Amino acid sequence: MILTIGDSFTYGSELSDPKLAWPYLLGKDVVNLAVPGASNDYIFRNTIGYLHKNKVDAVIVAWTTPNRIEINGYQHTPNTSPGLFKEWNEEWAKQKLATQMIALDKFLTMPHYFCTTWDEPINLDCYIGRLVEWCYGSPKGPNGHPLEEGHQRIANEISKHI
């Protein structure tokens, strides 16, 4: 069983069926905890929470932009909550993401793989690449999410590592 988690790119937003998203194309049993608009706070918290109650063989984390935040279980982005981001500190957000990535890397005892949706990663052995690069040039939905071809490309790249 593989646990996958991330944002709309991992969830399968804009696909005719979210079960066509890259996690389900890996040819393995998958639990996909991805949520559209998810913050790295959500990703960090829910990965640890799930693993406290469940055993998996591997974990694939698709980290999102650091410009999202979770407050009391609600996901906030510059688009959904512009007031929260008026004085946003980009460096703080990047450092917070780096801290979350390092902490989760140390926490995970099973094989695990980190990728990012857009942003540059920190240097970790478990980092395997960026989703936007893997699906570059494939058709996108009106909101910029990869469609079937892009998800297949992402799955093909991730399959090289797992």
Sequence and secondary structure as in RCSB ss.txt:
>XXXX:A:sequence
MILTIGDSFTYGSELSDPKLAWPYLLGKDVVNLAVPGASNDYIFRNTIGYLHKNKVDAVIVAWTTPNRIEINGYQ
HTPNTSPGLFKEWNEEWAKQKLATQMIALDKFLTMPHYFCTTWDEPINLDCYIGRLVEWCYGSPKGPNGHPLEEG
HQRIANEISKHI
>XXXX:A:secstr
 EEEE SHHHHTTTSSSGGGSGGGGSSS EEE   TT  HHHHHHHHHHHHHH   SEEEEEE  SS EEETTEE
E TTT GGGGTT  HHHHHHHHHHHHHHHHHH  S EEEEESSS     TTEEEEHHHHTTTS B TTS B HHH
HHHHHHHHHTT 
